[in-house]
């Protein structure tokens, strides 16, 4: 199988935490303890409190309707993984500064805007089990709220002349949009290849995590090479994370709260299926492709494809690729000096591989 986007390999070696240079010790992730979200946040917990205050201030509006919608969003903010990653990356690259809080706020504002717009585009009435903005206030308010959050993020960066942070995050938003559109285009033609799959997940998932780590490093005053390295690590973690998500569709025992085969019903071709089709005899691959192309599939047909992917080694190949990517990211993190932030991010790499939801 051809390699995925591999920005880590293109970067020069940098000194490790012990002062040595050259390749990092192999498979740091193999010896890491997977960290849950509480452990991930622990090294920057105090800084997250400062971020939350600044984020609330950045979202306020004098317009009553807008402020009501914003308050609804604030009460239902999720796990705040993205600002946590910004703060951890800053700690990794030199230390948290006032610019780091702005970087975390910028990332969260622009990402929240994309989620609000996504609910409109997807006609989704729920987000994380509660009514979406679109469901409660309809499409017009959803679109305008997303626009407002985007503008607040832009002004936050421009007012403080954080042009480098704005460039990093804006590029991620561009890539996320392109990834979504490429996925739509590919789904219509059903011509997914492994190369295109990695392009889509790098843009849709990898780019945002990459932006978090790059913005955090930049906010700490790191040089361009260190920012590029942090960005590459983030993108690699994002690729592994998305492959794990895609593997859940082929694992009926996973505790993700949804039955296996939903991606298949939606005619989404992800890495396990792509790898299985590449490995299968041509006649069997054609038979399975005919099933995947159907707009409606019986339960028996879905079970047939799931069994084919397992039998042909698609799930094993995808898992091996995910583990290799997570190991690459964990090993690259060893180039940074030892710290609780570094340990937390290495633990995140292990968590990405082992998570059950």
N, C-alpha and C positions, 0 to 999 in steps of 0.2 A: 504494500500500500504506500502511496506517496506521503511524504511528511506533511504535517499541518504547518500553518504559518509559524515560523520558528525564529522570533526576534532575539531570543536569548543567545542562540548559537552565533549570531552575527556580532555580538558585543565582545570587546576585548576583555581579557582577564583583568580583575582588579584585586588588590590585596584582600585577603580574608581577615577575619577578626583576630587571628593569631599572628598576623603580619606576613604570612606566606602568600605566594601568588600561584597562578595556574588553576587548573580545574578544581572545583570543590570536592571534598570527600563524597563518594557516591551515595545516593539514596538516603539523604538525611531524613526524608519523610518516613523511611522504614523504622527508624528509631524514635520517631516523634509520638507524643501522646495526643490523640485527636482532642481538640478543645471545643467545648460548647460555646454558645454566644456569651454567656456570663464570663467565662475565662478569657475569651477574646477581648472583651471590653475592659477587663480588670486593670491592665497597665495604664489605661487612659480614662478611667472612670471619672476622676475629678474634672478632667478637661471636657468630657462629654457634658457635664452640667453647665459649663460655660457656653459650649456650643449650643445647647438647647435654648438658653436665654437669648443668644444672638439670633438664632433661627426664628424664634417667636417674634422678635422685634422686626426682623427683615420681612415677615409675612403680613404685618399689620397694615390695615387700610382704614381711611376715614369714611369710606362708603359702607353703609350699614349692611347691605346684602353681601357685599364681598367679604366683609369682616366676619359675618356669620358663617359663610362657607369655609373661610380660612380656619376659624375656630373649630369647626367640625373636623377638618383635616388634621389639625394639631392634636386633637383628642384621640385620634385613631392612627397616629404615626406608628409605623411598624418597628422593626428591630433595630433600625438605624445602623445597619451594617456599613453602609457607604461612608458616613462621617467617621465611624470607628476606624475604617481602613485609612482614611486620610490622616487621622491623628496618629495611628500606629506608624505609618510611613514617615511622618515628620519626626517622630521619636527615633526611628531607625536611622534617619539621614542627618541628624544634628540637633533636633530638639524642637518642641512646639513653640510657635510664636503667635503673635496677633494675626499674622497673615494665615496661619494654619486654620484658625477659627473661621476666617472669611472663606478659605478654600473649602472647608467642610460645608459651610452654609451655601456656597455657590453650587457645589455638587448636589446637595440635597434639594435646593430650589429647582434646578434644571431637571433633575430626575423626577421630582414630584410633578412638575409640569408635563413631562412625557407620560407619566402614569395617568393623569387626568385626561389627557388627549387620547391615550390608548383606550380608555373606557368608552369614549365617544366613538372612536373608530370601530371598536369591537362590539359595540352595542351591549356592553356589559353592565348589568344592574348590581353587581356585587364586586367588592374587593376585600379580600381577606375575611370573608364571611359577613361583612356588613354592607349596607346599601352604598353604592358609589355616588359620587357627586352627580354624575349623569342621571342616575335613577331618581335622586331627590330634587334636583334643580333643572333637569333636562339639558339637552345638548348645547343650547346657546350659552348658558352659564358655564358649562364645563369647558367649552372652547375658550371663552373669555377669561376664565380663571387660569387656565393653562397659559394663555398669553400674558396675563398679569404676572404670574410666577416667573416666566421667562424674562420679562422686562425687569423684575426686581433683581434677578440674578445678574443680568447685564449691567444694571446701574451700580450694584454693589461692587462689581469688579472695576468698572470704569471710574467710579468716584474715588477709589483708592489706588488707581493706576496699576491694578493687578493684571496687566495685559497678558503676562505669561500664563496665569491661572485661567483666565478667560479663554485663551487659545486652546489649552489642554481640554477643558470641559466642553467647549463648543465643538471641537473636533469629535469628541465622543458622541455628542448628540447627533452630529451629521452622520457618523458611522452607524449609529443605532437605526436611524431612519433609512439609510441605504440598505442595511441588513434586512429590515422588515420588508422593504419593497422587493429586494432580490428573492426573499423567501416566497412572497406572493407570486412573483413572476415564475419561479421555478415550480411551485405547486401547480400552477395552471398547466405547465407543459409536462410535468412529471419526468423531468430529465436530470434529476439530482445525481451529482457525482461526488466523490469524496472531497475533491478539491473545492467544489462549490459549497459543500456542507461546512467545511472549515472556514471558508470565507464568510459565510452567513453567521456562524456562531462567534467568530472573532469579532464581527461588527456588532451583533445584537447583544452579546453577553460579555465578551472579553474586553471590549472597548471601554465600558463603564468602570470595571474594576481596575483596568489599566489607568484610567483617568484619576481614580481615587489615589492610587499609589504615586503616580507622577505628580499630581497636584500637592500631595503631602510633602514629597521630597523637595519640590520647588519652593514650597512655602517655608521650609527650614533653611533655605539658602544653599542647597546642594548644587554642585556643578552640573553641567549638561549631561555628562556621561553617567553620573549617578541617577539623575532624573530619568534618563533613557533606560537604565537598568531596572529601576523601580517600575517603570511603565511596562517593560517586557515581562517582568515577574507577574504583574497584575493580569496581563493578558493571558499568560500561561495558566494561571489559577482559574481565570474565567473559562477557558477552553475545557479544563478538567471538570469544572463545576457543571457546565452544560452537558457534557457527555454523561455525567452521573444522572442528571435529570432525564436524559433520553433513555438511559438504561432502565429507569423505573417503569417505562412503558412495557418492558419485556419481562418484568418481575412481578407476578401476581401476589407474591408474599411481602413485597415492600410496604412499609407503613406510610404511604404518601396520601392516603385518603381518597384514592381513585382507583378504579379497576385497571388492569393491564389492557393494552390494545387501543387506548383512546387516540393516540397519534395515528395508528393505522386506520382507524375509522375516518380520521380527518385527511387521510392520504398524505401524511407527513413522512418523508423518508429520512430517517436519522441514521447515525453511524452503525448501530447494530445491524440494521437491515441492509445498508449499503455494503458492509463488509461481507455479510452472508451471500448476497447476490453476486458479488465479485468471486466468491469461493465456490459457488454452486456450479454443477454441470449446466450448460446452456439451456437445455430443455426444461430443467426444473426452475431455473431462474426466470424463463419466459412465463411459465405457469404461475409463479408467485407474482410477477409483475402484473399479470392480468387481474389477479385478485386485488392487488393494491390499487389499481386504477379504478375499480368499481366505486361509485359514489356511496352505495349502500352494501354492506357486507354482513353476512350472517355470522352468528357467534361461532359456528363451526369453521367458517373461513378464517376468522380472526385467530382462533386457536391453531388452525393449520399453519398460518404464517408465523405465529409465535414459536411453534414447535420447529418449524423450518429454520428460523434464525438461531435457535439454541443448538439444533442438530448440526448445522453447517458451521458453527463456530463464530457466528456474528457477535453474540454477547461477550464471548471470551476475548475476541479481538478488540472490541470497543473498550472493555474493562482494562485490557493491557495498555491500550493507548492512553486512557485516563490516568492510570497509575504512573505511566512514564512521564506524562506532563506534570502531574503533581510532584513527582520526585525531582524533575528539572527545576521547578519553582522553589522547592525546599532547599535544594543544593545551592541555587543561586543566592538565596537569602543568607547563606553562611559567609558570603563575602562581606557582610556588614558586621560591625563589632557586636559581641554578645550583649544582650539586653533582654528585659522582659518583653519588649515589643517584638524583637526578633523571634523569641520563643513562641509568642502568641501566633505570629504569622506562619511559622513552621508548623505549629499545631493545627492551624487552619488548613494547611495543605493536606494533612492527614485526615482532618474532618471531612474535607471535600470527598475523599475517596470512600470513607466509611459511613457517611451519613445515611440515614434511613428515610429521610423525607426532604 
